Amino acid sequence: MANIFLRTVILYIFIFVIMRITGKRQIGQLELSEFITAFMVSEFATYPVSNSATPLLYGVIPSITIVSLEVLFSFITIKSRFFKKIAAGDALALIKKGKIDKKQMSDARISFDELTSAMRLSGVSCLANVEYAFLEPNGSISIIPKANNTPPSAKDLDRTVCENGIEHSVIIDGKLNESELSSLGFDKSKIYGILSQNGFSSEKEVLYMGIDDMRNVCIIDGGGNVIYKTS
């Protein structure tokens, strides 16, 4: 029993490391080659765990081989447009200029239920409001609404807005994130000063605190209430 437990832990750590090597897309939408890699690696890892007489290398070596092939395969597809087209294919236009292409939908085996589901996830309430819909190589459906149904941008309204940059999470669950503080150029005393101005005596009273590059402050207290302040 202890042997099986130890084998499982070792192979779990090993598989975790090599799957991270292949890139973060492995944990999101998988393309065909990535799906095959994930499936085969899991199969190779399972065999030494379920058969204690089988050496661990029988799972390790094939897994390394498969992942190496996937990395090489990905590199080739990046460098070669022709090979990329063969391996993953191109995006299919299910809707083009507001007109549904029934043949493309039939060839891709996409139902109207799937299309309308993707439409709702994109915040579009009606198929008549869709200008383009594409079946992407990873299997997801992307929706581009008609211009008249797109919210106006600041440019459309002839307004100038400043770029706030990204929000840095300086406090999470009552704990200071010192690496984010240094990226902002803040020290603890600055954060404590902001907390004090907003009625907090300690970071432990705060569920979340974020500060963006323009020094706008967002605080969420322990009760989930949001306090937004522009510095």
Contacts in CASP RR format, 6 or more apart in sequence:
PFRMAT RR
TARGET T0000
AUTHOR 0000-0000-0000
METHOD contacts of the structure
MODEL  1
MANIFLRTVILYIFIFVIMRITGKRQIGQLELSEFITAFMVSEFATYPVS
NSATPLLYGVIPSITIVSLEVLFSFITIKSRFFKKIAAGDALALIKKGKI
DKKQMSDARISFDELTSAMRLSGVSCLANVEYAFLEPNGSISIIPKANNT
PPSAKDLDRTVCENGIEHSVIIDGKLNESELSSLGFDKSKIYGILSQNGF
SSEKEVLYMGIDDMRNVCIIDGGGNVIYKTS
3 52 0 8 1.000
4 49 0 8 1.000
4 52 0 8 1.000
7 48 0 8 1.000
7 49 0 8 1.000
7 52 0 8 1.000
7 56 0 8 1.000
8 49 0 8 1.000
10 56 0 8 1.000
11 45 0 8 1.000
11 48 0 8 1.000
11 49 0 8 1.000
11 56 0 8 1.000
11 59 0 8 1.000
11 60 0 8 1.000
14 45 0 8 1.000
14 60 0 8 1.000
14 63 0 8 1.000
15 41 0 8 1.000
15 42 0 8 1.000
15 45 0 8 1.000
15 63 0 8 1.000
18 41 0 8 1.000
18 63 0 8 1.000
18 64 0 8 1.000
18 67 0 8 1.000
19 26 0 8 1.000
19 38 0 8 1.000
19 41 0 8 1.000
19 67 0 8 1.000
20 26 0 8 1.000
21 67 0 8 1.000
21 71 0 8 1.000
22 34 0 8 1.000
22 37 0 8 1.000
22 67 0 8 1.000
22 70 0 8 1.000
22 71 0 8 1.000
22 74 0 8 1.000
25 31 0 8 1.000
25 34 0 8 1.000
26 34 0 8 1.000
26 37 0 8 1.000
26 38 0 8 1.000
29 138 0 8 1.000
29 139 0 8 1.000
29 140 0 8 1.000
30 38 0 8 1.000
30 138 0 8 1.000
31 88 0 8 1.000
31 137 0 8 1.000
31 138 0 8 1.000
32 87 0 8 1.000
32 88 0 8 1.000
33 70 0 8 1.000
33 73 0 8 1.000
33 74 0 8 1.000
33 87 0 8 1.000
33 88 0 8 1.000
34 70 0 8 1.000
37 66 0 8 1.000
37 67 0 8 1.000
37 69 0 8 1.000
37 70 0 8 1.000
40 62 0 8 1.000
40 66 0 8 1.000
41 63 0 8 1.000
41 66 0 8 1.000
41 67 0 8 1.000
44 58 0 8 1.000
44 59 0 8 1.000
44 62 0 8 1.000
44 63 0 8 1.000
44 66 0 8 1.000
45 59 0 8 1.000
45 63 0 8 1.000
47 54 0 8 1.000
47 58 0 8 1.000
47 59 0 8 1.000
48 54 0 8 1.000
48 55 0 8 1.000
48 56 0 8 1.000
48 58 0 8 1.000
48 59 0 8 1.000
73 87 0 8 1.000
76 83 0 8 1.000
77 83 0 8 1.000
77 84 0 8 1.000
77 87 0 8 1.000
77 88 0 8 1.000
78 84 0 8 1.000
88 137 0 8 1.000
89 137 0 8 1.000
90 137 0 8 1.000
91 134 0 8 1.000
91 135 0 8 1.000
91 136 0 8 1.000
91 137 0 8 1.000
91 142 0 8 1.000
92 104 0 8 1.000
92 107 0 8 1.000
92 108 0 8 1.000
92 134 0 8 1.000
92 135 0 8 1.000
93 101 0 8 1.000
93 104 0 8 1.000
93 132 0 8 1.000
93 133 0 8 1.000
93 134 0 8 1.000
94 100 0 8 1.000
94 101 0 8 1.000
94 104 0 8 1.000
94 105 0 8 1.000
94 108 0 8 1.000
94 110 0 8 1.000
94 115 0 8 1.000
94 133 0 8 1.000
94 134 0 8 1.000
94 135 0 8 1.000
94 141 0 8 1.000
95 101 0 8 1.000
95 115 0 8 1.000
95 127 0 8 1.000
95 130 0 8 1.000
95 131 0 8 1.000
95 132 0 8 1.000
95 133 0 8 1.000
96 132 0 8 1.000
97 131 0 8 1.000
97 132 0 8 1.000
98 130 0 8 1.000
98 131 0 8 1.000
98 132 0 8 1.000
98 146 0 8 1.000
100 127 0 8 1.000
104 135 0 8 1.000
105 111 0 8 1.000
105 112 0 8 1.000
105 115 0 8 1.000
108 135 0 8 1.000
110 135 0 8 1.000
110 141 0 8 1.000
114 141 0 8 1.000
115 127 0 8 1.000
115 133 0 8 1.000
115 141 0 8 1.000
116 127 0 8 1.000
118 133 0 8 1.000
118 140 0 8 1.000
118 141 0 8 1.000
118 142 0 8 1.000
118 143 0 8 1.000
119 125 0 8 1.000
119 126 0 8 1.000
119 127 0 8 1.000
119 130 0 8 1.000
119 133 0 8 1.000
119 143 0 8 1.000
121 143 0 8 1.000
122 142 0 8 1.000
122 143 0 8 1.000
122 145 0 8 1.000
123 143 0 8 1.000
124 130 0 8 1.000
124 143 0 8 1.000
124 145 0 8 1.000
124 149 0 8 1.000
129 145 0 8 1.000
129 146 0 8 1.000
129 149 0 8 1.000
130 143 0 8 1.000
130 144 0 8 1.000
130 145 0 8 1.000
130 146 0 8 1.000
131 144 0 8 1.000
131 145 0 8 1.000
131 146 0 8 1.000
131 147 0 8 1.000
132 143 0 8 1.000
132 144 0 8 1.000
133 141 0 8 1.000
133 142 0 8 1.000
133 143 0 8 1.000
133 144 0 8 1.000
134 141 0 8 1.000
134 142 0 8 1.000
134 144 0 8 1.000
135 141 0 8 1.000
136 142 0 8 1.000
154 160 0 8 1.000
154 161 0 8 1.000
162 214 0 8 1.000
163 213 0 8 1.000
163 214 0 8 1.000
164 212 0 8 1.000
164 213 0 8 1.000
164 214 0 8 1.000
164 216 0 8 1.000
165 212 0 8 1.000
165 213 0 8 1.000
165 214 0 8 1.000
166 212 0 8 1.000
166 213 0 8 1.000
167 210 0 8 1.000
167 211 0 8 1.000
167 212 0 8 1.000
167 218 0 8 1.000
168 177 0 8 1.000
168 180 0 8 1.000
168 183 0 8 1.000
168 184 0 8 1.000
168 210 0 8 1.000
168 211 0 8 1.000
168 212 0 8 1.000
168 213 0 8 1.000
169 177 0 8 1.000
169 180 0 8 1.000
169 208 0 8 1.000
169 209 0 8 1.000
169 210 0 8 1.000
170 176 0 8 1.000
170 177 0 8 1.000
170 180 0 8 1.000
170 181 0 8 1.000
170 184 0 8 1.000
170 186 0 8 1.000
170 191 0 8 1.000
170 209 0 8 1.000
170 210 0 8 1.000
170 211 0 8 1.000
171 177 0 8 1.000
171 191 0 8 1.000
171 203 0 8 1.000
171 206 0 8 1.000
171 208 0 8 1.000
171 209 0 8 1.000
171 210 0 8 1.000
172 208 0 8 1.000
173 207 0 8 1.000
173 208 0 8 1.000
174 203 0 8 1.000
174 204 0 8 1.000
174 205 0 8 1.000
174 206 0 8 1.000
174 207 0 8 1.000
175 203 0 8 1.000
176 188 0 8 1.000
176 191 0 8 1.000
176 203 0 8 1.000
181 187 0 8 1.000
181 188 0 8 1.000
181 191 0 8 1.000
184 211 0 8 1.000
186 211 0 8 1.000
191 203 0 8 1.000
191 209 0 8 1.000
192 203 0 8 1.000
194 209 0 8 1.000
194 217 0 8 1.000
195 201 0 8 1.000
195 202 0 8 1.000
195 203 0 8 1.000
195 205 0 8 1.000
195 206 0 8 1.000
195 209 0 8 1.000
195 219 0 8 1.000
198 219 0 8 1.000
198 227 0 8 1.000
198 229 0 8 1.000
200 206 0 8 1.000
200 219 0 8 1.000
200 221 0 8 1.000
203 209 0 8 1.000
205 221 0 8 1.000
205 222 0 8 1.000
206 219 0 8 1.000
206 220 0 8 1.000
206 221 0 8 1.000
206 222 0 8 1.000
207 220 0 8 1.000
207 221 0 8 1.000
207 222 0 8 1.000
207 223 0 8 1.000
207 224 0 8 1.000
208 218 0 8 1.000
208 219 0 8 1.000
208 220 0 8 1.000
209 217 0 8 1.000
209 218 0 8 1.000
209 219 0 8 1.000
209 220 0 8 1.000
210 217 0 8 1.000
210 218 0 8 1.000
210 219 0 8 1.000
211 217 0 8 1.000
211 218 0 8 1.000
214 231 0 8 1.000
215 231 0 8 1.000
216 228 0 8 1.000
216 229 0 8 1.000
216 230 0 8 1.000
216 231 0 8 1.000
217 228 0 8 1.000
217 229 0 8 1.000
217 230 0 8 1.000
217 231 0 8 1.000
218 226 0 8 1.000
218 227 0 8 1.000
218 228 0 8 1.000
218 229 0 8 1.000
219 226 0 8 1.000
219 227 0 8 1.000
219 228 0 8 1.000
219 229 0 8 1.000
220 226 0 8 1.000
220 227 0 8 1.000
221 227 0 8 1.000
END
